[in-house]
Amino acid sequence: MALSAINARRWRNFKANRRAYWSLWIFAVLFGLSLCAELLAYDKPILVRYQGQFYTPIWKFYPEEAFGGDFETEAVYRDPEVQCLIKSGGLTECLDDPEPMLESIDAGTFEAEGFVKGWTLWPLIPYSYDTAVDRPGAAPLPPNRQNLLGTDGTKRDVLARVIHGFRLSILFTLIVTLASSVLGIIAGAVQGYFGGWVDLIFQRVIEIWQATPQLYVIIIMFAVLGRSFWLLVGLMVLFGWMALVGVVRAEFLRARNLEYVRAAKALGVSNGVIMFRHMLPNAMVATVTMLPFIVTGTISSLAVLDFLGFGLPTSAPSLGELALQAKQKLEAPWLAFTAFFTFAIMLSTLVFIFEGVRDAFDPRKTFQ
């Protein structure tokens, strides 16, 4: 579908801003890779071939019995017994002494009647964000070939936690920003368009709500309902929607008495159409200007809450928790470097992207 003339101009202006354009590509690649986190870093195989059939443990539960084992619980694919069963096609000898059979199968010297070798396809990083790494030594362990960014204080692979944590942070931020922006734009538009008592009452409510201590409310709600992703999203939206109200309200107060608005009212156009079809596009430049602050503020708030222990559940791959470990484990500098560069790259690319979007929406700016 072809872009309209104004949107085509905005896209040209955005592309002309090289910093924003390349930041968009960098962020898109990083976020796209993080969306496929299970294909990059996970503690289960992507694909298993056993007795001529294919299995996908990364998406589906398979008991050990499915591979010739004895248990109805999920197969532990790293267990030598399970590996031997898969590679040998379910020979019962694997239940007794799997190590020699595995060595002979891998060496290509194993022979048996009707033997068809099975195999497993693992992710690039064979650890999930909560998998304990089997390495000798006291945690945290320094980087090596097995763990490119080392391990944290509980022997979990740092790179796997960064990949999963990056995805979680961005998804959390996008959900909170979208919901907060919609509520803030609607509230600001209603205040600015109608004015009078509507504006006065809204302003008093916002002043009272802004004075509410956000951290205390989050602590109380978590104590009552328990820590969860969606509860934290809801609380962040409840306190974040006011960020855009002032900007949108000012734009609507300025535009409410302009000629095109008065003409639309005289023609009988409904208030909703005037507000969101005619007035809102003129307020988008100021609105988009605030988005970088909302996005970066949401990411920072999530990191701070996780750092203080009042954020996502402890089982979640949290970047703020990684920063906390970096503070507590000064003898492991790789934790601090990883946390710093992860946040720096994430926040810098997002700020540059939204700067480009802001300039693209500004009709007074044209890039060559």
C-alpha distance (Angstrom), angle and dihedral (degrees) to the residues before:
residue distance angle dihedral
M1 . . .
A2 3.80 . .
L3 3.78 119.1 .
S4 3.76 120.5 -117.5
A5 3.80 117.8 -107.9
I6 3.80 94.3 -101.0
N7 3.81 93.8 46.4
A8 3.80 90.6 47.1
R9 3.81 88.8 53.6
R10 3.81 90.3 49.6
W11 3.80 91.7 50.8
R12 3.81 91.4 49.3
N13 3.79 90.5 50.6
F14 3.80 90.8 48.9
K15 3.81 92.8 49.9
A16 3.79 90.5 47.9
N17 3.81 88.6 59.9
R18 3.80 94.9 79.3
R19 3.79 95.4 -171.4
A20 3.78 92.3 54.8
Y21 3.79 93.7 41.5
W22 3.80 95.3 52.4
S23 3.80 91.1 41.7
L24 3.79 87.7 56.4
W25 3.79 91.0 53.5
I26 3.80 93.0 46.4
F27 3.78 92.6 48.3
A28 3.81 92.6 44.6
V29 3.82 91.3 53.2
L30 3.81 93.5 46.6
F31 3.79 94.1 45.1
G32 3.80 92.0 44.1
L33 3.80 90.6 52.9
S34 3.80 91.1 47.8
L35 3.82 90.5 52.5
C36 3.81 85.9 60.9
A37 3.81 91.5 48.2
E38 3.80 93.5 134.2
L39 3.79 89.6 57.3
L40 3.79 91.2 50.8
A41 3.79 104.6 36.6
Y42 3.80 121.8 16.4
D43 3.79 138.8 124.6
K44 3.81 95.4 -129.8
P45 3.81 128.9 68.7
I46 3.78 119.6 -98.4
L47 3.81 91.9 -140.9
V48 3.81 135.4 7.9
R49 3.80 126.4 -165.9
Y50 3.78 111.7 -157.6
Q51 3.82 125.9 166.8
G52 3.79 91.2 -16.4
Q53 3.83 94.7 -51.8
F54 3.79 130.2 104.9
Y55 3.79 125.5 -128.5
T56 3.81 129.8 -172.0
P57 3.82 107.5 -152.7
I58 3.79 91.0 170.9
W59 3.81 89.5 70.3
K60 3.80 105.2 21.6
F61 3.80 139.0 47.9
Y62 3.79 116.2 -115.9
P63 3.81 122.8 -179.4
E64 3.77 120.1 -137.4
E65 3.80 87.7 -110.6
A66 3.82 88.8 69.3
F67 3.80 88.0 68.5
G68 3.79 97.6 42.4
G69 3.81 97.6 -87.2
D70 3.80 130.4 132.5
F71 3.82 103.4 -118.0
E72 3.80 133.9 80.6
T73 3.80 91.5 -150.4
E74 3.79 121.3 98.1
A75 3.77 114.5 -71.9
V76 3.78 116.3 -102.6
Y77 3.79 97.7 -137.0
R78 3.80 94.1 -164.8
D79 3.78 92.2 56.3
P80 3.84 109.3 107.8
E81 3.79 89.5 -135.0
V82 3.82 92.6 56.4
Q83 3.80 91.6 44.0
C84 3.79 90.1 51.2
L85 3.82 91.9 48.9
I86 3.81 91.5 51.3
K87 3.80 95.7 45.7
S88 3.81 94.9 43.2
G89 3.79 95.5 44.5
G90 3.81 94.8 -112.0
L91 3.83 102.2 -49.5
T92 3.80 110.3 173.5
E93 3.81 91.3 -134.8
C94 3.79 87.5 78.1
L95 3.79 90.1 68.2
D96 3.79 90.6 62.1
D97 3.81 106.3 39.2
P98 3.82 114.6 -4.3
E99 3.82 99.8 167.9
P100 3.85 99.1 72.2
M101 3.81 91.5 43.7
L102 3.79 91.5 51.0
E103 3.79 90.9 50.8
S104 3.79 93.1 49.9
I105 3.82 92.9 45.4
D106 3.82 92.0 49.8
A107 3.80 90.3 46.4
G108 3.80 91.3 50.6
T109 3.82 94.0 -122.2
F110 3.80 97.8 109.1
E111 3.79 115.7 110.7
A112 3.79 129.2 -179.6
E113 3.78 136.8 149.5
G114 3.81 111.0 -83.8
F115 3.80 91.9 -0.5
V116 3.83 113.9 165.8
K117 3.79 113.3 177.4
G118 3.79 116.2 -126.4
W119 3.78 125.9 -156.1
T120 3.79 144.4 -165.4
L121 3.81 128.2 -136.9
W122 3.80 111.1 -147.7
P123 3.84 129.8 -165.5
L124 3.78 117.7 -102.0
I125 3.81 88.9 -100.9
P126 3.81 108.7 38.8
Y127 3.81 93.3 -154.8
S128 3.78 133.5 83.3
Y129 3.79 123.3 -145.3
D130 3.82 91.1 -91.9
T131 3.81 100.3 37.9
A132 3.79 117.4 119.9
V133 3.81 110.5 -130.3
D134 3.79 117.1 -128.0
R135 3.81 100.0 -133.4
P136 3.79 129.2 129.6
G137 3.77 118.0 -113.4
A138 3.77 138.8 53.7
A139 3.80 119.8 -60.5
P140 2.95 135.1 -76.0
L141 3.79 94.0 54.2
P142 3.83 122.4 -164.1
P143 3.82 123.1 -114.8
N144 3.80 119.2 -78.7
R145 3.80 137.6 149.3
Q146 3.78 91.5 -72.0
N147 3.81 95.1 49.3
L148 3.80 110.4 24.4
L149 3.81 93.7 -167.6
G150 3.78 96.3 29.9
T151 3.80 126.1 -121.3
D152 3.78 133.0 -71.0
G153 3.78 129.3 -123.1
T154 3.81 93.2 -70.6
K155 3.83 96.2 44.5
R156 3.79 95.5 -101.9
D157 3.79 118.3 146.7
V158 3.82 108.5 -100.5
L159 3.82 96.0 -153.8
A160 3.81 91.5 53.3
R161 3.81 90.0 50.2
V162 3.81 91.2 48.9
I163 3.82 92.6 51.9
H164 3.80 93.9 48.3
G165 3.81 92.6 38.3
F166 3.81 92.5 51.6
R167 3.79 90.4 55.0
L168 3.79 93.0 46.3
S169 3.81 93.4 48.6
I170 3.81 94.2 48.8
L171 3.81 94.4 45.3
F172 3.80 90.4 47.7
T173 3.80 90.5 49.1
L174 3.80 94.5 47.2
I175 3.81 92.7 50.0
V176 3.80 93.9 46.8
T177 3.82 93.6 43.5
L178 3.81 93.9 48.5
A179 3.80 94.6 47.3
S180 3.81 93.5 42.7
S181 3.80 92.3 47.6
V182 3.80 93.7 50.6
L183 3.80 92.8 49.7
G184 3.81 93.0 42.7
I185 3.79 94.3 48.7
I186 3.81 92.6 48.5
A187 3.81 92.5 47.4
G188 3.81 93.7 46.2
A189 3.80 92.5 45.7
V190 3.81 92.5 51.4
Q191 3.81 91.8 47.9
G192 3.78 95.7 47.1
Y193 3.80 97.2 41.6
F194 3.80 99.6 47.4
G195 3.81 99.2 28.9
G196 3.80 117.7 170.7
W197 3.79 117.5 75.6
V198 3.80 92.2 -8.9
D199 3.79 90.6 58.6
L200 3.81 92.8 42.8
I201 3.82 94.8 51.1
F202 3.82 92.7 44.6
Q203 3.80 91.1 51.3
R204 3.80 93.0 51.9
V205 3.82 91.1 48.8
I206 3.79 91.3 49.6
E207 3.81 92.0 48.9
I208 3.80 91.2 52.7
W209 3.81 93.0 44.7
Q210 3.80 92.7 48.2
A211 3.80 89.7 54.5
T212 3.81 91.3 57.4
P213 3.83 110.6 106.2
Q214 3.80 103.6 -115.6
L215 3.81 97.0 -163.1
Y216 3.81 93.2 52.6
V217 3.80 91.8 50.3
I218 3.81 90.9 50.5
I219 3.81 91.6 49.2
I220 3.81 92.0 49.2
M221 3.81 94.2 46.6
F222 3.80 92.0 47.6
A223 3.81 90.2 49.5
V224 3.80 90.8 52.6
L225 3.82 102.2 36.4
G226 3.81 103.4 20.2
R227 3.79 128.4 -117.5
S228 3.80 116.0 -61.5
F229 3.81 139.0 154.4
W230 3.80 97.2 -116.9
L231 3.79 94.5 43.5
L232 3.80 89.4 55.1
V233 3.82 90.1 47.1
G234 3.81 90.2 52.8
L235 3.80 93.2 48.3
M236 3.80 92.6 47.5
V237 3.81 90.8 50.7
L238 3.81 91.4 48.5
F239 3.80 90.3 57.5
G240 3.81 98.8 31.3
W241 3.80 103.8 54.9
M242 3.82 92.8 80.9
A243 3.82 93.3 67.9
L244 3.81 93.9 84.8
V245 3.80 98.8 34.0
G246 3.81 96.7 86.8
V247 3.81 95.0 47.7
V248 3.81 95.5 46.6
R249 3.81 91.7 42.6
A250 3.81 91.6 54.0
E251 3.81 92.5 49.0
F252 3.81 92.2 49.8
L253 3.80 92.8 46.0
R254 3.79 88.3 53.2
A255 3.82 94.8 47.0
R256 3.82 101.0 39.2
N257 3.83 93.6 87.7
L258 3.80 97.9 40.1
E259 3.79 118.5 120.6
Y260 3.81 98.1 -107.9
V261 3.82 91.6 53.2
R262 3.81 93.0 48.3
A263 3.80 90.1 46.9
A264 3.81 91.5 51.1
K265 3.80 90.8 50.9
A266 3.80 90.5 49.2
L267 3.82 89.6 52.8
G268 3.80 90.2 53.9
V269 3.81 98.0 -109.6
S270 3.80 111.2 163.7
N271 3.79 120.4 -106.1
G272 3.81 92.4 -117.5
V273 3.80 93.0 55.2
I274 3.80 92.2 46.9
M275 3.79 92.7 48.5
F276 3.79 101.7 45.0
R277 3.80 103.9 24.8
H278 3.79 102.3 37.8
M279 3.81 109.2 19.3
L280 3.81 103.0 32.9
P281 3.85 96.2 61.3
N282 3.81 88.6 57.4
A283 3.81 89.5 52.9
M284 3.81 94.9 49.3
V285 3.81 95.8 91.5
A286 3.79 92.1 59.6
T287 3.80 90.5 40.9
V288 3.80 94.6 51.2
T289 3.81 89.2 47.6
M290 3.81 88.8 65.3
L291 3.82 96.2 47.4
P292 3.84 96.4 83.2
F293 3.80 89.3 56.5
I294 3.80 92.0 48.5
V295 3.81 93.5 48.0
T296 3.79 96.4 45.5
G297 3.80 90.8 41.2
T298 3.80 91.4 53.4
I299 3.82 92.5 49.6
S300 3.79 90.8 47.2
S301 3.81 92.5 46.9
L302 3.79 91.4 51.6
A303 3.81 91.0 48.8
V304 3.80 92.1 48.0
L305 3.80 92.8 48.5
D306 3.80 91.1 49.0
F307 3.80 89.6 46.3
L308 3.82 90.2 53.7
G309 3.80 93.2 43.7
F310 3.82 96.8 -111.2
G311 3.80 99.7 100.1
L312 3.77 133.0 77.5
P313 3.82 121.3 -8.4
T314 3.79 114.6 -74.7
S315 3.82 90.0 -112.6
A316 3.83 91.9 61.5
P317 3.83 121.7 97.4
S318 3.78 96.7 -109.0
L319 3.80 124.4 -176.1
G320 3.79 89.7 -161.5
E321 3.79 89.7 57.0
L322 3.81 88.2 51.9
A323 3.81 88.6 54.8
L324 3.80 89.2 50.2
Q325 3.79 90.6 53.1
A326 3.81 89.4 49.1
K327 3.82 88.0 56.6
Q328 3.77 93.2 47.1
K329 3.82 96.6 41.9
L330 3.79 103.6 52.0
E331 3.79 89.2 159.8
A332 3.84 88.2 66.6
P333 3.84 104.9 63.4
W334 3.81 92.3 171.8
L335 3.82 88.5 73.6
A336 3.81 92.2 56.3
F337 3.81 93.7 45.0
T338 3.80 92.0 48.4
A339 3.81 93.8 49.1
F340 3.82 92.5 45.9
F341 3.81 97.2 48.7
T342 3.81 92.8 42.7
F343 3.80 92.8 55.2
A344 3.81 92.8 39.3
I345 3.80 94.2 53.5
M346 3.80 93.5 42.0
L347 3.80 96.5 48.7
S348 3.82 96.0 38.9
T349 3.80 95.3 52.6
L350 3.81 92.1 46.2
V351 3.81 92.8 49.6
F352 3.82 92.2 48.5
I353 3.82 91.3 47.8
F354 3.80 93.8 51.7
E355 3.79 91.5 44.7
G356 3.80 87.4 57.2
V357 3.81 91.4 47.2
R358 3.79 90.7 49.8
D359 3.79 92.8 51.2
A360 3.81 91.4 44.8
F361 3.81 90.4 56.8
D362 3.80 92.9 47.2
P363 3.85 107.5 93.7
R364 3.81 90.3 -160.2
K365 3.81 93.1 64.5
T366 3.77 123.0 73.3
F367 3.81 123.0 173.5
Q368 3.77 122.6 -151.4
